[in-house]
Amino acid sequence: MNENYRHRRLLQLLLEKKALSTMEIVEQLEISPATARRDINKLAQQGRLKKVRNGAESMQSFPIDYQYSLVINNIDEKQRIAQAASQLCQEGDSIILTCGSTMQMLGDHLCGRKLQIITNFIPLANKLIENNHEDIVIMGGQYNRNKAITLSLNQNENPYAANIMFTSGKGFTTEGLYKTDMIIANSEQRLSAKAGKYVVLLDSTKLGQQVGMLFTKLKDIDLLITGKDAEPEFIQSLQAKGLSVMLV
């Protein structure tokens, strides 16, 4: 677990718990006491948490890193999904990341590695820049404030290609991946055609849900990474249709 990821996870835990002892941090992040103390000291120096005896407290005034921090559902499962997804990426790969909280978590794992990260998700791009990731491609176009993404004005232009494209959605059935946002779906549709591998990251609560529009048919998805609590019968039905599934 790299430092950037640990710091973000610690701050998220403090948002939920308000205060944590050093030993609670050790247990939650699965790190050594020395690493926990070092992280507390560094974040306290940055003004992002309050260091207290044998632990840390949240600070009402520290800057939220991205807009999803307070509204992430199934955060532990999404963290596991992001970590598993990061292990698919090899040094030198070019990776497309779409938008959403799971993509932001995946970005934390990939930041600092020798990878080209392509995205139109501005919070993710900003975080990669702030943490000195060396190879970032920010897809151009008009900025959509509500979605925090850029959208290309030339609908026929698609110069980007990648080894892997990671995406998410609102539902998943034996037909494929569903999305509800037409704006985001339109921008991603053109990207998926030039990805060597198409991987869906989705928490298990969305499985079996037919929500919005069918965005990607099952036959066009290479891998689904989801939570280990997914309904076994549904997973078996996906595998019976030839889909590779990773449970984490």
C-alpha angles and dihedrals in degrees: 000000000000124000096252092053092047092051093050092047092048092051091048091051090050090052088057101037101029090213137029133186119230090252092051089053090049091052097042096047096031093231136131122271089246091055091047092053091047092051092048091051094048095047091045090054089052090052093242098119138011117249113221134172108297095353150007140277131208120253119222091213102049113116117261107234095217139000096256097061095099099040106043112134122205090010097170092052092047090051090054091048092051092048092050091048092052090059090063091065118092128200110278095023124138111226131194116209120187124198135292142072096289090053090051089053091048089051089057090058094046098044111112096018122116094263135119109234117201118193145146092200104110099200089055093046092049092051092050090050093048090052094048099246103178104215117045129152113195110196111231133227138089117338115240106205097195093054096032090227138113120238123204116242090208105069092188097053118093112156096159126100130170145179092237135015117199120198141158138200148179101269144011130200136161085277094061143256122345129204130185102198112081093190094057093039091054094052093047097045093073093046096054092063092066100044118106091210127023114207126183119207111197135155115238095249089072096054115110091019118127100200126161120331130348101252105174125019117231093246090060095054117090100189141004118205113195143148124295090237092069115129106270095217092054092048090050091052090054092048091048087060091053102262118142111227129192116198117202 
